[in-house]
Amino acid sequence: MAPMLLRIAQQISRSTGQEMDDVLQDFLVRIVMAMRQFRGQAKLSTYLRAIANNSSITIYRKARRARRHLRRFREIVRTRPSTTRHDHVERQVDARRALRSIAAEFSTSTIQ
């Protein structure tokens, strides 16, 4: 079972470093929390694989949202200089919003 979880974590994190360790830790926490709900209607390995796959999807979506917010922030920063005070303030508000979104994505746990 451990090699299966390790393979899934490697596929999701696309690395073998700290990010993979974080993904594995997330899997294990979710598995421990879900074991109370295991009814034995399927093999334990099937149940664990489903938990790992669902966790992987959550991690992927979270990373995709963070990348989208980061792209938006970069667009705001790279746009031409503001011509009026109003444009400048509007860009600052947009940049702050994008940064808050990025921070929220990285500070919230993937465990729900």
Secondary structure, DSSP 8 states (H G I E B T S, - for coil): -HHHHHHHHHHHHSSSSHHHHHHHHHHHHHHHHHGGG--SSS-HHHHHHHHHHHHHHHHHHHHHHHHHHHHHHHHHHHS---SSHHHHHHHHHHHHHHHHHHHHHHHS-S--
